[in-house]
Amino acid sequence: MTQTSKQHHMRRVIALGVGVVTIGVLGFMIIEGWSFEDALYMVIITLTTIGYQEAQVLSDTGRWFNMVFILSGLGIVLYAISYI
């Protein structure tokens, strides 16, 4: 793999990571009306699969968002780990 190719893949991994965190935070803020801190906390515990208690009780829509977020976020995290 060339240096340029490695840089391209690393930029993709970083962009995907930033993107998934941003989408997660915005999703929880919009759907649940949470603060930035609560939304970020939920994103971190979800992506790291720690699974502590939710920051607040999720609505039905929030649960559906979280299920999709878990699957897509975990896939992106695993992709990033496999690259690194």
mmCIF file as gemmi writes it, N, C-alpha and C atoms, coordinates in Angstrom:
data_model
loop_
_atom_site.group_PDB
_atom_site.id
_atom_site.type_symbol
_atom_site.label_atom_id
_atom_site.label_alt_id
_atom_site.label_comp_id
_atom_site.label_asym_id
_atom_site.label_entity_id
_atom_site.label_seq_id
_atom_site.pdbx_PDB_ins_code
_atom_site.Cartn_x
_atom_site.Cartn_y
_atom_site.Cartn_z
_atom_site.occupancy
_atom_site.B_iso_or_equiv
_atom_site.pdbx_formal_charge
_atom_site.auth_seq_id
_atom_site.auth_asym_id
_atom_site.pdbx_PDB_model_num
ATOM 1 N N . MET Axp A 1 ? 0.847 -1.166 0 1 0 ? 1 A 1
ATOM 2 C CA . MET Axp A 1 ? 0 0 0 1 0 ? 1 A 1
ATOM 3 C C . MET Axp A 1 ? 0.9 1.238 0 1 0 ? 1 A 1
ATOM 4 N N . THR Axp A 2 ? 0.619 2.149 -0.895 1 0 ? 2 A 1
ATOM 5 C CA . THR Axp A 2 ? 1.435 3.349 -1 1 0 ? 2 A 1
ATOM 6 C C . THR Axp A 2 ? 1.091 4.327 0.124 1 0 ? 2 A 1
ATOM 7 N N . GLN Axp A 3 ? 1.995 5.276 0.327 1 0 ? 3 A 1
ATOM 8 C CA . GLN Axp A 3 ? 1.797 6.283 1.37 1 0 ? 3 A 1
ATOM 9 C C . GLN Axp A 3 ? 0.529 7.092 1.103 1 0 ? 3 A 1
ATOM 10 N N . THR Axp A 4 ? 0.287 7.447 -0.155 1 0 ? 4 A 1
ATOM 11 C CA . THR Axp A 4 ? -0.908 8.205 -0.511 1 0 ? 4 A 1
ATOM 12 C C . THR Axp A 4 ? -2.165 7.404 -0.213 1 0 ? 4 A 1
ATOM 13 N N . SER Axp A 5 ? -2.132 6.115 -0.51 1 0 ? 5 A 1
ATOM 14 C CA . SER Axp A 5 ? -3.272 5.251 -0.242 1 0 ? 5 A 1
ATOM 15 C C . SER Axp A 5 ? -3.525 5.14 1.263 1 0 ? 5 A 1
ATOM 16 N N . LYS Axp A 6 ? -2.475 5.027 2.056 1 0 ? 6 A 1
ATOM 17 C CA . LYS Axp A 6 ? -2.618 4.958 3.502 1 0 ? 6 A 1
ATOM 18 C C . LYS Axp A 6 ? -3.226 6.246 4.057 1 0 ? 6 A 1
ATOM 19 N N . GLN Axp A 7 ? -2.773 7.374 3.54 1 0 ? 7 A 1
ATOM 20 C CA . GLN Axp A 7 ? -3.311 8.661 3.981 1 0 ? 7 A 1
ATOM 21 C C . GLN Axp A 7 ? -4.789 8.785 3.622 1 0 ? 7 A 1
ATOM 22 N N . HIS Axp A 8 ? -5.131 8.312 2.429 1 0 ? 8 A 1
ATOM 23 C CA . HIS Axp A 8 ? -6.528 8.357 1.988 1 0 ? 8 A 1
ATOM 24 C C . HIS Axp A 8 ? -7.409 7.515 2.919 1 0 ? 8 A 1
ATOM 25 N N . HIS Axp A 9 ? -6.964 6.317 3.25 1 0 ? 9 A 1
ATOM 26 C CA . HIS Axp A 9 ? -7.732 5.447 4.141 1 0 ? 9 A 1
ATOM 27 C C . HIS Axp A 9 ? -7.836 6.049 5.541 1 0 ? 9 A 1
ATOM 28 N N . MET Axp A 10 ? -6.763 6.641 6.029 1 0 ? 10 A 1
ATOM 29 C CA . MET Axp A 10 ? -6.785 7.237 7.365 1 0 ? 10 A 1
ATOM 30 C C . MET Axp A 10 ? -7.748 8.423 7.396 1 0 ? 10 A 1
ATOM 31 N N . ARG Axp A 11 ? -7.763 9.231 6.354 1 0 ? 11 A 1
ATOM 32 C CA . ARG Axp A 11 ? -8.713 10.343 6.287 1 0 ? 11 A 1
ATOM 33 C C . ARG Axp A 11 ? -10.147 9.825 6.266 1 0 ? 11 A 1
ATOM 34 N N . ARG Axp A 12 ? -10.377 8.726 5.559 1 0 ? 12 A 1
ATOM 35 C CA . ARG Axp A 12 ? -11.713 8.134 5.498 1 0 ? 12 A 1
ATOM 36 C C . ARG Axp A 12 ? -12.137 7.642 6.875 1 0 ? 12 A 1
ATOM 37 N N . VAL Axp A 13 ? -11.245 6.975 7.585 1 0 ? 13 A 1
ATOM 38 C CA . VAL Axp A 13 ? -11.552 6.47 8.925 1 0 ? 13 A 1
ATOM 39 C C . VAL Axp A 13 ? -11.887 7.631 9.86 1 0 ? 13 A 1
ATOM 40 N N . ILE Axp A 14 ? -11.096 8.682 9.822 1 0 ? 14 A 1
ATOM 41 C CA . ILE Axp A 14 ? -11.339 9.848 10.678 1 0 ? 14 A 1
ATOM 42 C C . ILE Axp A 14 ? -12.664 10.507 10.312 1 0 ? 14 A 1
ATOM 43 N N . ALA Axp A 15 ? -12.92 10.679 9.025 1 0 ? 15 A 1
ATOM 44 C CA . ALA Axp A 15 ? -14.172 11.303 8.584 1 0 ? 15 A 1
ATOM 45 C C . ALA Axp A 15 ? -15.385 10.471 8.991 1 0 ? 15 A 1
ATOM 46 N N . LEU Axp A 16 ? -15.29 9.158 8.854 1 0 ? 16 A 1
ATOM 47 C CA . LEU Axp A 16 ? -16.392 8.293 9.259 1 0 ? 16 A 1
ATOM 48 C C . LEU Axp A 16 ? -16.624 8.378 10.769 1 0 ? 16 A 1
ATOM 49 N N . GLY Axp A 17 ? -15.547 8.403 11.534 1 0 ? 17 A 1
ATOM 50 C CA . GLY Axp A 17 ? -15.67 8.513 12.987 1 0 ? 17 A 1
ATOM 51 C C . GLY Axp A 17 ? -16.315 9.817 13.416 1 0 ? 17 A 1
ATOM 52 N N . VAL Axp A 18 ? -15.84 10.902 12.854 1 0 ? 18 A 1
ATOM 53 C CA . VAL Axp A 18 ? -16.413 12.215 13.173 1 0 ? 18 A 1
ATOM 54 C C . VAL Axp A 18 ? -17.866 12.268 12.709 1 0 ? 18 A 1
ATOM 55 N N . GLY Axp A 19 ? -18.13 11.708 11.545 1 0 ? 19 A 1
ATOM 56 C CA . GLY Axp A 19 ? -19.488 11.718 11.009 1 0 ? 19 A 1
ATOM 57 C C . GLY Axp A 19 ? -20.465 10.945 11.87 1 0 ? 19 A 1
ATOM 58 N N . VAL Axp A 20 ? -20.076 9.764 12.306 1 0 ? 20 A 1
ATOM 59 C CA . VAL Axp A 20 ? -20.994 8.946 13.111 1 0 ? 20 A 1
ATOM 60 C C . VAL Axp A 20 ? -21.252 9.591 14.471 1 0 ? 20 A 1
ATOM 61 N N . VAL Axp A 21 ? -20.241 10.182 15.07 1 0 ? 21 A 1
ATOM 62 C CA . VAL Axp A 21 ? -20.442 10.876 16.352 1 0 ? 21 A 1
ATOM 63 C C . VAL Axp A 21 ? -21.351 12.086 16.156 1 0 ? 21 A 1
ATOM 64 N N . THR Axp A 22 ? -21.121 12.847 15.104 1 0 ? 22 A 1
ATOM 65 C CA . THR Axp A 22 ? -21.934 14.035 14.823 1 0 ? 22 A 1
ATOM 66 C C . THR Axp A 22 ? -23.394 13.659 14.58 1 0 ? 22 A 1
ATOM 67 N N . ILE Axp A 23 ? -23.619 12.648 13.75 1 0 ? 23 A 1
ATOM 68 C CA . ILE Axp A 23 ? -24.99 12.204 13.463 1 0 ? 23 A 1
ATOM 69 C C . ILE Axp A 23 ? -25.661 11.702 14.737 1 0 ? 23 A 1
ATOM 70 N N . GLY Axp A 24 ? -24.934 10.954 15.533 1 0 ? 24 A 1
ATOM 71 C CA . GLY Axp A 24 ? -25.501 10.453 16.791 1 0 ? 24 A 1
ATOM 72 C C . GLY Axp A 24 ? -25.881 11.572 17.739 1 0 ? 24 A 1
ATOM 73 N N . VAL Axp A 25 ? -24.975 12.505 17.937 1 0 ? 25 A 1
ATOM 74 C CA . VAL Axp A 25 ? -25.247 13.617 18.852 1 0 ? 25 A 1
ATOM 75 C C . VAL Axp A 25 ? -26.43 14.441 18.35 1 0 ? 25 A 1
ATOM 76 N N . LEU Axp A 26 ? -26.408 14.792 17.072 1 0 ? 26 A 1
ATOM 77 C CA . LEU Axp A 26 ? -27.512 15.581 16.524 1 0 ? 26 A 1
ATOM 78 C C . LEU Axp A 26 ? -28.83 14.813 16.583 1 0 ? 26 A 1
ATOM 79 N N . GLY Axp A 27 ? -28.773 13.526 16.306 1 0 ? 27 A 1
ATOM 80 C CA . GLY Axp A 27 ? -29.984 12.711 16.355 1 0 ? 27 A 1
ATOM 81 C C . GLY Axp A 27 ? -30.616 12.707 17.73 1 0 ? 27 A 1
ATOM 82 N N . PHE Axp A 28 ? -29.82 12.477 18.754 1 0 ? 28 A 1
ATOM 83 C CA . PHE Axp A 28 ? -30.363 12.471 20.117 1 0 ? 28 A 1
ATOM 84 C C . PHE Axp A 28 ? -30.823 13.861 20.547 1 0 ? 28 A 1
ATOM 85 N N . MET Axp A 29 ? -30.116 14.893 20.118 1 0 ? 29 A 1
ATOM 86 C CA . MET Axp A 29 ? -30.529 16.249 20.468 1 0 ? 29 A 1
ATOM 87 C C . MET Axp A 29 ? -31.864 16.598 19.809 1 0 ? 29 A 1
ATOM 88 N N . ILE Axp A 30 ? -32.024 16.215 18.542 1 0 ? 30 A 1
ATOM 89 C CA . ILE Axp A 30 ? -33.25 16.559 17.811 1 0 ? 30 A 1
ATOM 90 C C . ILE Axp A 30 ? -34.418 15.665 18.228 1 0 ? 30 A 1
ATOM 91 N N . ILE Axp A 31 ? -34.193 14.356 18.237 1 0 ? 31 A 1
ATOM 92 C CA . ILE Axp A 31 ? -35.281 13.416 18.515 1 0 ? 31 A 1
ATOM 93 C C . ILE Axp A 31 ? -35.712 13.487 19.972 1 0 ? 31 A 1
ATOM 94 N N . GLU Axp A 32 ? -34.754 13.511 20.878 1 0 ? 32 A 1
ATOM 95 C CA . GLU Axp A 32 ? -35.078 13.465 22.308 1 0 ? 32 A 1
ATOM 96 C C . GLU Axp A 32 ? -35.078 14.833 22.982 1 0 ? 32 A 1
ATOM 97 N N . GLY Axp A 33 ? -34.544 15.84 22.31 1 0 ? 33 A 1
ATOM 98 C CA . GLY Axp A 33 ? -34.469 17.164 22.917 1 0 ? 33 A 1
ATOM 99 C C . GLY Axp A 33 ? -33.43 17.256 24.015 1 0 ? 33 A 1
ATOM 100 N N . TRP Axp A 34 ? -32.415 16.393 23.936 1 0 ? 34 A 1
ATOM 101 C CA . TRP Axp A 34 ? -31.39 16.347 24.965 1 0 ? 34 A 1
ATOM 102 C C . TRP Axp A 34 ? -30.363 17.459 24.793 1 0 ? 34 A 1
ATOM 103 N N . SER Axp A 35 ? -29.634 17.726 25.857 1 0 ? 35 A 1
ATOM 104 C CA . SER Axp A 35 ? -28.511 18.659 25.793 1 0 ? 35 A 1
ATOM 105 C C . SER Axp A 35 ? -27.358 17.999 25.035 1 0 ? 35 A 1
ATOM 106 N N . PHE Axp A 36 ? -26.402 18.807 24.644 1 0 ? 36 A 1
ATOM 107 C CA . PHE Axp A 36 ? -25.226 18.285 23.947 1 0 ? 36 A 1
ATOM 108 C C . PHE Axp A 36 ? -24.51 17.246 24.803 1 0 ? 36 A 1
ATOM 109 N N . GLU Axp A 37 ? -24.36 17.542 26.088 1 0 ? 37 A 1
ATOM 110 C CA . GLU Axp A 37 ? -23.635 16.632 26.974 1 0 ? 37 A 1
ATOM 111 C C . GLU Axp A 37 ? -24.331 15.281 27.111 1 0 ? 37 A 1
ATOM 112 N N . ASP Axp A 38 ? -25.646 15.29 27.291 1 0 ? 38 A 1
ATOM 113 C CA . ASP Axp A 38 ? -26.38 14.027 27.394 1 0 ? 38 A 1
ATOM 114 C C . ASP Axp A 38 ? -26.299 13.239 26.09 1 0 ? 38 A 1
ATOM 115 N N . ALA Axp A 39 ? -26.433 13.938 24.972 1 0 ? 39 A 1
ATOM 116 C CA . ALA Axp A 39 ? -26.371 13.27 23.672 1 0 ? 39 A 1
ATOM 117 C C . ALA Axp A 39 ? -24.984 12.679 23.415 1 0 ? 39 A 1
ATOM 118 N N . LEU Axp A 40 ? -23.943 13.43 23.729 1 0 ? 40 A 1
ATOM 119 C CA . LEU Axp A 40 ? -22.578 12.931 23.542 1 0 ? 40 A 1
ATOM 120 C C . LEU Axp A 40 ? -22.313 11.733 24.449 1 0 ? 40 A 1
ATOM 121 N N . TYR Axp A 41 ? -22.772 11.799 25.684 1 0 ? 41 A 1
ATOM 122 C CA . TYR Axp A 41 ? -22.626 10.684 26.616 1 0 ? 41 A 1
ATOM 123 C C . TYR Axp A 41 ? -23.283 9.427 26.04 1 0 ? 41 A 1
ATOM 124 N N . MET Axp A 42 ? -24.502 9.572 25.529 1 0 ? 42 A 1
ATOM 125 C CA . MET Axp A 42 ? -25.22 8.433 24.959 1 0 ? 42 A 1
ATOM 126 C C . MET Axp A 42 ? -24.468 7.869 23.757 1 0 ? 42 A 1
ATOM 127 N N . VAL Axp A 43 ? -23.927 8.728 22.917 1 0 ? 43 A 1
ATOM 128 C CA . VAL Axp A 43 ? -23.154 8.28 21.751 1 0 ? 43 A 1
ATOM 129 C C . VAL Axp A 43 ? -21.922 7.498 22.196 1 0 ? 43 A 1
ATOM 130 N N . ILE Axp A 44 ? -21.205 8.001 23.163 1 0 ? 44 A 1
ATOM 131 C CA . ILE Axp A 44 ? -19.982 7.338 23.628 1 0 ? 44 A 1
ATOM 132 C C . ILE Axp A 44 ? -20.288 5.982 24.251 1 0 ? 44 A 1
ATOM 133 N N . ILE Axp A 45 ? -21.304 5.902 25.118 1 0 ? 45 A 1
ATOM 134 C CA . ILE Axp A 45 ? -21.593 4.602 25.733 1 0 ? 45 A 1
ATOM 135 C C . ILE Axp A 45 ? -22.164 3.623 24.718 1 0 ? 45 A 1
ATOM 136 N N . THR Axp A 46 ? -22.807 4.13 23.684 1 0 ? 46 A 1
ATOM 137 C CA . THR Axp A 46 ? -23.349 3.255 22.648 1 0 ? 46 A 1
ATOM 138 C C . THR Axp A 46 ? -22.234 2.73 21.752 1 0 ? 46 A 1
ATOM 139 N N . LEU Axp A 47 ? -21.373 3.608 21.262 1 0 ? 47 A 1
ATOM 140 C CA . LEU Axp A 47 ? -20.312 3.183 20.342 1 0 ? 47 A 1
ATOM 141 C C . LEU Axp A 47 ? -19.268 2.303 21.008 1 0 ? 47 A 1
ATOM 142 N N . THR Axp A 48 ? -19.028 2.526 22.276 1 0 ? 48 A 1
ATOM 143 C CA . THR Axp A 48 ? -18.031 1.708 22.965 1 0 ? 48 A 1
ATOM 144 C C . THR Axp A 48 ? -18.638 0.425 23.51 1 0 ? 48 A 1
ATOM 145 N N . THR Axp A 49 ? -19.919 0.251 23.313 1 0 ? 49 A 1
ATOM 146 C CA . THR Axp A 49 ? -20.695 -0.903 23.774 1 0 ? 49 A 1
ATOM 147 C C . THR Axp A 49 ? -20.602 -1.115 25.282 1 0 ? 49 A 1
ATOM 148 N N . ILE Axp A 50 ? -20.345 -0.06 26.015 1 0 ? 50 A 1
ATOM 149 C CA . ILE Axp A 50 ? -20.301 -0.147 27.47 1 0 ? 50 A 1
ATOM 150 C C . ILE Axp A 50 ? -21.702 -0.421 28.001 1 0 ? 50 A 1
ATOM 151 N N . GLY Axp A 51 ? -22.677 0.31 27.48 1 0 ? 51 A 1
ATOM 152 C CA . GLY Axp A 51 ? -24.06 0.041 27.816 1 0 ? 51 A 1
ATOM 153 C C . GLY Axp A 51 ? -24.486 0.451 29.205 1 0 ? 51 A 1
ATOM 154 N N . TYR Axp A 52 ? -23.893 1.507 29.749 1 0 ? 52 A 1
ATOM 155 C CA . TYR Axp A 52 ? -24.41 2.039 31.007 1 0 ? 52 A 1
ATOM 156 C C . TYR Axp A 52 ? -25.848 2.478 30.793 1 0 ? 52 A 1
ATOM 157 N N . GLN Axp A 53 ? -26.454 2.924 31.843 1 0 ? 53 A 1
ATOM 158 C CA . GLN Axp A 53 ? -27.825 3.409 31.773 1 0 ? 53 A 1
ATOM 159 C C . GLN Axp A 53 ? -27.918 4.614 30.835 1 0 ? 53 A 1
ATOM 160 N N . GLU Axp A 54 ? -29.047 4.727 30.116 1 0 ? 54 A 1
ATOM 161 C CA . GLU Axp A 54 ? -29.256 5.866 29.234 1 0 ? 54 A 1
ATOM 162 C C . GLU Axp A 54 ? -29.206 7.167 30.024 1 0 ? 54 A 1
ATOM 163 N N . ALA Axp A 55 ? -28.839 8.239 29.347 1 0 ? 55 A 1
ATOM 164 C CA . ALA Axp A 55 ? -28.796 9.545 30.001 1 0 ? 55 A 1
ATOM 165 C C . ALA Axp A 55 ? -30.188 9.94 30.487 1 0 ? 55 A 1
ATOM 166 N N . GLN Axp A 56 ? -31.196 9.623 29.696 1 0 ? 56 A 1
ATOM 167 C CA . GLN Axp A 56 ? -32.598 9.854 30.032 1 0 ? 56 A 1
ATOM 168 C C . GLN Axp A 56 ? -33.392 8.747 29.361 1 0 ? 56 A 1
ATOM 169 N N . VAL Axp A 57 ? -34.654 8.626 29.716 1 0 ? 57 A 1
ATOM 170 C CA . VAL Axp A 57 ? -35.498 7.603 29.113 1 0 ? 57 A 1
ATOM 171 C C . VAL Axp A 57 ? -35.712 7.934 27.639 1 0 ? 57 A 1
ATOM 172 N N . LEU Axp A 58 ? -35.571 6.911 26.785 1 0 ? 58 A 1
ATOM 173 C CA . LEU Axp A 58 ? -35.749 7.103 25.348 1 0 ? 58 A 1
ATOM 174 C C . LEU Axp A 58 ? -37.211 6.953 24.948 1 0 ? 58 A 1
ATOM 175 N N . SER Axp A 59 ? -37.632 7.785 24.009 1 0 ? 59 A 1
ATOM 176 C CA . SER Axp A 59 ? -38.956 7.624 23.41 1 0 ? 59 A 1
ATOM 177 C C . SER Axp A 59 ? -38.904 6.446 22.436 1 0 ? 59 A 1
ATOM 178 N N . ASP Axp A 60 ? -40.038 6.046 21.898 1 0 ? 60 A 1
ATOM 179 C CA . ASP Axp A 60 ? -40.05 4.97 20.901 1 0 ? 60 A 1
ATOM 180 C C . ASP Axp A 60 ? -39.206 5.355 19.686 1 0 ? 60 A 1
ATOM 181 N N . THR Axp A 61 ? -39.347 6.587 19.229 1 0 ? 61 A 1
ATOM 182 C CA . THR Axp A 61 ? -38.547 7.053 18.089 1 0 ? 61 A 1
ATOM 183 C C . THR Axp A 61 ? -37.067 7.038 18.441 1 0 ? 61 A 1
ATOM 184 N N . GLY Axp A 62 ? -36.754 7.454 19.658 1 0 ? 62 A 1
ATOM 185 C CA . GLY Axp A 62 ? -35.369 7.437 20.121 1 0 ? 62 A 1
ATOM 186 C C . GLY Axp A 62 ? -34.797 6.037 20.178 1 0 ? 62 A 1
ATOM 187 N N . ARG Axp A 63 ? -35.618 5.078 20.563 1 0 ? 63 A 1
ATOM 188 C CA . ARG Axp A 63 ? -35.158 3.686 20.589 1 0 ? 63 A 1
ATOM 189 C C . ARG Axp A 63 ? -34.853 3.185 19.188 1 0 ? 63 A 1
ATOM 190 N N . TRP Axp A 64 ? -35.723 3.502 18.231 1 0 ? 64 A 1
ATOM 191 C CA . TRP Axp A 64 ? -35.47 3.086 16.841 1 0 ? 64 A 1
ATOM 192 C C . TRP Axp A 64 ? -34.199 3.743 16.308 1 0 ? 64 A 1
ATOM 193 N N . PHE Axp A 65 ? -34.05 5.038 16.592 1 0 ? 65 A 1
ATOM 194 C CA . PHE Axp A 65 ? -32.829 5.727 16.171 1 0 ? 65 A 1
ATOM 195 C C . PHE Axp A 65 ? -31.612 5.057 16.789 1 0 ? 65 A 1
ATOM 196 N N . ASN Axp A 66 ? -31.701 4.732 18.066 1 0 ? 66 A 1
ATOM 197 C CA . ASN Axp A 66 ? -30.571 4.123 18.753 1 0 ? 66 A 1
ATOM 198 C C . ASN Axp A 66 ? -30.23 2.749 18.17 1 0 ? 66 A 1
ATOM 199 N N . MET Axp A 67 ? -31.237 1.958 17.811 1 0 ? 67 A 1
ATOM 200 C CA . MET Axp A 67 ? -30.973 0.643 17.219 1 0 ? 67 A 1
ATOM 201 C C . MET Axp A 67 ? -30.232 0.779 15.885 1 0 ? 67 A 1
ATOM 202 N N . VAL Axp A 68 ? -30.674 1.705 15.053 1 0 ? 68 A 1
ATOM 203 C CA . VAL Axp A 68 ? -29.998 1.931 13.767 1 0 ? 68 A 1
ATOM 204 C C . VAL Axp A 68 ? -28.606 2.496 14.012 1 0 ? 68 A 1
ATOM 205 N N . PHE Axp A 69 ? -28.499 3.402 14.979 1 0 ? 69 A 1
ATOM 206 C CA . PHE Axp A 69 ? -27.208 4.004 15.316 1 0 ? 69 A 1
ATOM 207 C C . PHE Axp A 69 ? -26.221 2.956 15.816 1 0 ? 69 A 1
ATOM 208 N N . ILE Axp A 70 ? -26.695 2.036 16.643 1 0 ? 70 A 1
ATOM 209 C CA . ILE Axp A 70 ? -25.827 0.971 17.161 1 0 ? 70 A 1
ATOM 210 C C . ILE Axp A 70 ? -25.26 0.146 16.014 1 0 ? 70 A 1
ATOM 211 N N . LEU Axp A 71 ? -26.119 -0.297 15.125 1 0 ? 71 A 1
ATOM 212 C CA . LEU Axp A 71 ? -25.662 -1.152 14.015 1 0 ? 71 A 1
ATOM 213 C C . LEU Axp A 71 ? -24.714 -0.417 13.079 1 0 ? 71 A 1
ATOM 214 N N . SER Axp A 72 ? -25.083 0.788 12.677 1 0 ? 72 A 1
ATOM 215 C CA . SER Axp A 72 ? -24.217 1.522 11.758 1 0 ? 72 A 1
ATOM 216 C C . SER Axp A 72 ? -22.943 1.994 12.456 1 0 ? 72 A 1
ATOM 217 N N . GLY Axp A 73 ? -23.075 2.482 13.677 1 0 ? 73 A 1
ATOM 218 C CA . GLY Axp A 73 ? -21.909 2.961 14.41 1 0 ? 73 A 1
ATOM 219 C C . GLY Axp A 73 ? -20.922 1.859 14.718 1 0 ? 73 A 1
ATOM 220 N N . LEU Axp A 74 ? -21.422 0.711 15.124 1 0 ? 74 A 1
ATOM 221 C CA . LEU Axp A 74 ? -20.539 -0.415 15.42 1 0 ? 74 A 1
ATOM 222 C C . LEU Axp A 74 ? -19.808 -0.874 14.163 1 0 ? 74 A 1
ATOM 223 N N . GLY Axp A 75 ? -20.521 -0.885 13.052 1 0 ? 75 A 1
ATOM 224 C CA . GLY Axp A 75 ? -19.877 -1.255 11.786 1 0 ? 75 A 1
ATOM 225 C C . GLY Axp A 75 ? -18.741 -0.308 11.427 1 0 ? 75 A 1
ATOM 226 N N . ILE Axp A 76 ? -18.953 0.971 11.618 1 0 ? 76 A 1
ATOM 227 C CA . ILE Axp A 76 ? -17.922 1.957 11.307 1 0 ? 76 A 1
ATOM 228 C C . ILE Axp A 76 ? -16.758 1.843 12.284 1 0 ? 76 A 1
ATOM 229 N N . VAL Axp A 77 ? -17.055 1.643 13.555 1 0 ? 77 A 1
ATOM 230 C CA . VAL Axp A 77 ? -15.984 1.479 14.546 1 0 ? 77 A 1
ATOM 231 C C . VAL Axp A 77 ? -15.148 0.236 14.227 1 0 ? 77 A 1
ATOM 232 N N . LEU Axp A 78 ? -15.803 -0.867 13.891 1 0 ? 78 A 1
ATOM 233 C CA . LEU Axp A 78 ? -15.066 -2.088 13.541 1 0 ? 78 A 1
ATOM 234 C C . LEU Axp A 78 ? -14.223 -1.894 12.287 1 0 ? 78 A 1
ATOM 235 N N . TYR Axp A 79 ? -14.756 -1.165 11.315 1 0 ? 79 A 1
ATOM 236 C CA . TYR Axp A 79 ? -13.975 -0.847 10.109 1 0 ? 79 A 1
ATOM 237 C C . TYR Axp A 79 ? -12.729 -0.051 10.488 1 0 ? 79 A 1
ATOM 238 N N . ALA Axp A 80 ? -12.89 0.935 11.344 1 0 ? 80 A 1
ATOM 239 C CA . ALA Axp A 80 ? -11.762 1.761 11.76 1 0 ? 80 A 1
ATOM 240 C C . ALA Axp A 80 ? -10.722 0.939 12.506 1 0 ? 80 A 1
ATOM 241 N N . ILE Axp A 81 ? -11.187 0.066 13.4 1 0 ? 81 A 1
ATOM 242 C CA . ILE Axp A 81 ? -10.256 -0.772 14.16 1 0 ? 81 A 1
ATOM 243 C C . ILE Axp A 81 ? -9.515 -1.734 13.229 1 0 ? 81 A 1
ATOM 244 N N . SER Axp A 82 ? -10.229 -2.304 12.273 1 0 ? 82 A 1
ATOM 245 C CA . SER Axp A 82 ? -9.576 -3.248 11.345 1 0 ? 82 A 1
ATOM 246 C C . SER Axp A 82 ? -8.523 -2.553 10.499 1 0 ? 82 A 1
ATOM 247 N N . TYR Axp A 83 ? -8.753 -1.282 10.176 1 0 ? 83 A 1
ATOM 248 C CA . TYR Axp A 83 ? -7.76 -0.552 9.394 1 0 ? 83 A 1
ATOM 249 C C . TYR Axp A 83 ? -6.525 -0.26 10.229 1 0 ? 83 A 1
ATOM 250 N N . ILE Axp A 84 ? -6.749 0.186 11.456 1 0 ? 84 A 1
ATOM 251 C CA . ILE Axp A 84 ? -5.637 0.564 12.344 1 0 ? 84 A 1
ATOM 252 C C . ILE Axp A 84 ? -4.862 -0.685 12.705 1 0 ? 84 A 1
